[in-house]
Amino acid sequence: MLRCLENCNKTSIFCVLFNLLRRYKDTNEFPKLPGLIIKCLLKLSKILEKVINELDVERVLMVIHLYMISIDHEKKSSNDEMGIRIVKTLVHEMVKVKKNSIMQSYAVV
């Protein structure tokens, strides 16, 4: 799994991981899967500064937006709380690197 994270297209892996998180965040079938997905996203967020130039920020922000609107904010589970924290971390890292130009990317959302 770590080799996939290191060697794949970063935009694609962010999109796949957020789509998987959105799909399995409330599942009882695979209770540990959301935690594993969030750990992968956290690992990617740590190298975000290095890979930001090869990242399609618009697509990543769009998939984050889709994940956030899938959460029922009145009935949040612990997986939702962890997902929201990783979203905050990722967006913070993107803003830290892209600064004001992040607003151009955010216009897509």
TAQUI-V486815 format. One record per residue. RES is the residue in three letters. PSI is psi in degrees with one decimal (NA if undefined). NEAR is the number of other ideal C-beta (glycine too) atoms within 8 Angstrom. D_CENTER is the distance of its C-alpha to the mean C-alpha in Angstrom with 1 decimal. Layout:
BEGIN
{{RES,PSI,NEAR,D_CENTER} {RES,PSI,NEAR,D_CENTER}}
END
This chain:
BEGIN
{{MET,-41.4,5,16.5} {LEU,-37.3,6,16.3} {ARG,-38.3,6,18.3} {CYS,-44.5,8,16.0} {LEU,-37.2,11,13.1} {GLU,-32.0,6,15.6} {ASN,0.7,5,17.4} {CYS,174.1,8,15.3} {ASN,121.5,6,14.2} {LYS,-38.8,10,11.0} {THR,-45.2,11,10.1} {SER,-41.6,8,10.9} {ILE,-37.5,13,9.2} {PHE,-45.6,14,5.6} {CYS,-44.7,11,7.3} {VAL,-45.7,8,9.0} {LEU,-41.8,12,6.7} {PHE,-35.5,13,5.1} {ASN,-39.8,10,8.9} {LEU,-40.2,10,10.2} {LEU,-41.8,14,8.6} {ARG,-37.3,10,10.1} {ARG,-39.1,7,13.2} {TYR,13.1,11,13.9} {LYS,-28.5,13,12.9} {ASP,19.6,5,16.6} {THR,142.9,10,18.4} {ASN,-12.7,3,21.4} {GLU,-42.2,4,22.0} {PHE,78.8,6,19.4} {PRO,-25.8,7,18.9} {LYS,-8.9,6,17.3} {LEU,-45.6,10,14.7} {PRO,-38.3,14,11.9} {GLY,-39.8,9,12.8} {LEU,-41.7,8,12.7} {ILE,-42.5,12,9.2} {ILE,-37.3,13,8.0} {LYS,-39.0,8,10.5} {CYS,-43.1,12,9.3} {LEU,-37.9,14,5.9} {LEU,-41.2,10,8.4} {LYS,-41.8,10,10.7} {LEU,-33.9,13,8.9} {SER,-26.4,11,8.4} {LYS,-25.0,6,12.2} {ILE,13.6,8,13.1} {LEU,-38.4,13,11.3} {GLU,-36.4,8,14.7} {LYS,-31.5,5,16.4} {VAL,7.9,9,14.4} {ILE,-30.5,11,13.6} {ASN,-25.6,4,16.7} {GLU,7.3,7,15.8} {LEU,134.0,11,12.4} {ASP,92.0,6,12.8} {VAL,-35.8,11,11.2} {GLU,-45.9,8,12.5} {ARG,-40.6,10,10.8} {VAL,-43.2,14,7.2} {LEU,-35.5,14,8.4} {MET,-43.2,10,10.1} {VAL,-32.8,12,7.5} {ILE,-42.4,12,5.8} {HIS,-45.2,9,9.5} {LEU,-37.8,11,10.4} {TYR,-45.2,13,8.3} {MET,-37.0,9,10.0} {ILE,-12.5,6,13.3} {SER,-11.8,7,13.3} {ILE,131.4,11,13.7} {ASP,102.5,6,17.4} {HIS,-11.9,5,17.6} {GLU,-21.0,4,21.2} {LYS,54.9,5,20.6} {LYS,136.1,9,17.5} {SER,176.4,8,17.3} {SER,-32.0,5,16.4} {ASN,-39.2,11,13.3} {ASP,-41.6,11,12.3} {GLU,-43.7,9,13.2} {MET,-39.0,11,11.1} {GLY,-41.0,14,8.0} {ILE,-39.1,11,9.2} {ARG,-40.4,8,9.9} {ILE,-33.4,12,6.6} {VAL,-45.0,11,5.6} {LYS,-43.4,8,9.1} {THR,-47.3,10,9.0} {LEU,-45.4,13,6.6} {VAL,-39.9,10,8.6} {HIS,-44.5,8,11.6} {GLU,-40.8,11,11.4} {MET,-43.3,14,11.2} {VAL,-38.5,9,14.0} {LYS,-38.0,8,15.9} {VAL,-46.5,9,16.1} {LYS,-19.3,11,16.6} {LYS,-130.9,7,18.6} {ASN,-20.4,5,20.2} {SER,-10.6,7,19.3} {ILE,-27.4,11,15.8} {MET,-31.5,7,17.8} {GLN,-40.6,6,18.9} {SER,-35.1,11,15.5} {TYR,-19.5,8,14.7} {ALA,-26.4,6,18.0} {VAL,-38.0,7,16.5} {VAL,NA,6,14.8}}
END
